[in-house]
Amino acid sequence: MSEYRMNPLQQREPQRLTAGRDDAGRRLDRIVRRAFPSLSLSLLHRLMRTGAIRLNETRCTAASRVAEGDVITVRLPAEDVAMHTAPQAGGTADAGDIAEPGESRDGRSEPLIEGRILLENEHILAVHKRRGTLVHGEGSLAESVSRYLSESLPPSLSFSPGPLHRLDRNSSGVILFGKSIEGARRFSQLLRERTVIKRYVAVLSGALRGDASWDQAIARDHRAMRSTAGERGDDALTRVRSLAHGKDHRGAPLTLALCEIHSGRTHQIRAHAAEAGTPLAGDAKYGGGSILGGYVLHALSIELLEPDPILGFRVLVDPVEQATQERIERWFGPDGQRAVRTVAQIGGKRLHSPP
């Protein structure tokens, strides 16, 4: 008589994951891949076919949609358990280990966001990013925000807080993080609809007079983004207003400018400024040469054309930080300082009429 052998997919107690509010409506395969990041796509589909992954104890497909409170059961092959063990989504800390706001679990403050939160509600967190701070990666602002929010967000298998738009490492200013899938989706929708206005304070090389519109399409080359002369795109429009004129330490002309974009492209302002012949002063990648302290590009404000009940704001303003103000005063004198104070007080001067 032949020896009976148990299917290896049934040799291990299943892992059960409960869907949270921010998992509702998402595809099952995406939730499982997020919970088991090292799980290959081929193994995922094999587990689906054999019934080793179930939704509320019934067979399911990769495209099945999940509702809040649904239970996902995953029975992994015995040889893959160590590699593919899922973290406990939304797990609670040990008694006495719950962090206070602004602290990590070990009780240390979060220096990248401490004292720099501009707005926090149920769906978003707005933070001042200092120049030189990474948004992603090890030791980044995203890590600091994740630790800060680790004990306050509802459990989720597939959603984690993250930045809702870009800021380069050497840029400063306001940046939004999503605290819920609803908040993240809403801001993304408004970006697509071109109803978000983002304004930046920049220092340009050369003397720019009056207002300008830069609408060249943005293309990617081998090392950086560049603006493509002769091509236009509604998704890459930068409006510019000169605020003051001055000189750097060598006597070269500089322009303090207010730049306005909607959805934005990677390096859009930097690439457009270079194409216009007025690169950001100190932006070596785009031909702005070198200047003590590097280039100035500060995300001054984010404005919604209409108040939004989900995001909970109409205008967010992040004044220029002290170190940058001192540089502007040195280059532009009283005119530069007055210009920065004026745009901060009113949330940025609108450079166009709303549609």
Secondary structure, DSSP 8 states (H G I E B T S, - for coil): -------GGGSS--EEEE--GGGTT-BHHHHHHHHSTT--HHHHHHHHHHTSEEETTB---TT-B--TT-EEEE---GGGHHHH----TT----TT----TTB-TTS-B-TTTTT-EEEE-SSEEEEEE-TT--SSSTT-HHHHHHHHHTTTS---SS---EESS---TT-EEEEEEESSHHHHHHHHHHHHTT-EEEEEEEEEES---SEEEE-EEEEE-SSSEEEEEEEE-TTS-EEEEEEEEEE-TTS-EEEEEEEEESS--TTHHHHHHHHTT--BTT-GGGT----TT---EEEEEEEESS--TTT--SEEE----HHHHHHHHHHHHHHHHHHHHHHHHHTS--SS---
